[in-house]
Amino acid sequence: MLTHPIRITTIPAVAFAATFTGAASARDTDAADRARLIPFISRAPVDGPLVGDRPDFTESTDAVARGWVQIEAGYTFTYDGGAGGSRTHSAPELLMRVGLATGVELRIAWPTYTRVDASAGDADGLEDFGLGVKIKLIEQSGVIPHFGVIAEFSAPTGADALSSDGYDPTFKLLWAYDLTERVGVSGNINFSSLTEGDDRFFQAAASVALGVALTDRIGAYVEYFGFYPAGDNADDAHSINTGLTYLFNNNFQVDARVGWGLNGQADDFFAGAGFAWRF
């Protein structure tokens, strides 16, 4: 999932948010809790902006607050000049994050529609469904970073040309470190058991990102990520990307990104845009 890893790029825009959304009274908070979307789970108070898991590759260490739902979605265009060239369009890249308890969220990756236009043949349809859980383990303390984990799997529900045809589990170790109030680094280390054709292979992946809060509303990042290997009997793939986020208020953020492959195994170019909405 392409995500926004840096906690500080969503620094509370106190004056702006107060103007845009208004200050909630205790009565408003009680009413919102009674109107919660998740039955039997009380809504935790939130006093800061959302932390999204897009648009970059790195997943954040933070879970959605208890009783809240966060929708993240977007569009990606990918170009790869290898083997005659291909152009891929993917949307809506829909991830639903549901706060189940303090530091624990349910993650539902709804099937994304993808169209591939390639010289070797076109393909289109839905990709596989995904389900997982994120747990925030440790808050930053001294030299110890923020830590979290994600355990998830995909199920073979997609179109024949796009599905892996297998149940593929992934485990992700998440970390982040706030260097200053406006600068931070973060990354993931991922381990997957993936299906390709009639074979199953082990894939590792890793990322590291630098994030900067340019203003109270605008965040920027630059990131490296790689897959080791990119596929069964394939070489490793290395990519970089950069992007911006814009926080309209504490509960709604938009983003844009652009990236390039660093070697022949990676896609040559990709770009996209999307949003994150907490309610």
C-alpha positions, 0 to 999 in steps of 0.5 A, a space after each residue: 500500500 502506498 502510504 504517508 509514513 511521517 507523523 510530523 507531516 500532519 502537525 496539528 494546524 491549530 488555528 486553521 482547524 479551529 476556523 475550518 471545523 469549529 471547536 467541539 463542545 463536550 456535548 458535541 463529543 457526547 453526541 458524536 460518540 452516541 452516533 458512532 459507526 462501530 457498534 459496541 466500541 466507544 469513540 476515543 477523543 482525538 485532538 490532532 490530525 489524521 495520520 495516513 498510510 498513503 501516498 508512499 510505500 511506507 506504512 505509518 506506525 500509528 493505528 486509527 483511534 478507537 471507534 473511528 474509521 479512516 478511508 484512504 483511496 486514490 489513482 495510480 498510473 504506471 509506465 514500464 518500458 520493458 518487454 515492449 512497454 506497458 501502461 497501467 491504471 489502478 483505482 480506487 486503491 481503497 483501504 478502510 482502516 477501523 480503530 478497534 482498540 487503543 493502538 489496534 486497527 482492522 485493515 480492509 483492502 477492497 479490490 482495486 480495478 486495474 487496466 493494463 495496456 501492454 504489447 504482450 496483451 491487455 488485461 483488466 479487472 479487479 485485483 485480490 481482496 486483502 485483510 489485516 490488522 495493525 498494532 502500535 507497539 511502542 511510542 518513541 522514547 529517547 533513542 528508541 523509535 516508534 514501532 508497530 506491526 502489520 499482519 495481513 493476507 490477500 485472498 484470490 478473489 480477483 480477475 484471472 489475469 490479475 489474481 495471484 490465485 493463492 492466499 498470500 500472507 505478509 508481515 510488516 515491521 514498522 518504525 519511525 523516528 521524529 528527529 525534530 518537530 518538523 522532520 522525521 524518518 521512517 521505514 518498513 521491513 516486509 516479509 511475504 509468501 507469494 504465489 506466482 503461477 503454480 509456484 510459491 516464493 518468499 519475498 522481502 521488501 524494505 523502505 526508508 523515507 524522510 518526511 518534512 512538515 513544510 507548513 502546518 498544512 503541507 507535508 513532503 517526503 522522499 523515499 526509497 523502496 525495494 523488493 527482493 526479489 521482484 518476482 519468482 526467478 526475477 531480480 531485485 527491484 529498486 525505486 524512489 518516489 517523492 510527494 506532497 500532502 495537504 491537510 484541509 482539516 484534522 480529518 481530511 487530507 489529499 496527496 500527490 506523488 511521482 516516482 521512478 525505477 532505479 533499475 531495469 526490474 522496477 517500473 520506469 515511472 509512476 504517479 498518482 493522487 488520492 485522499 485520506 478521510 477520518 470519520 
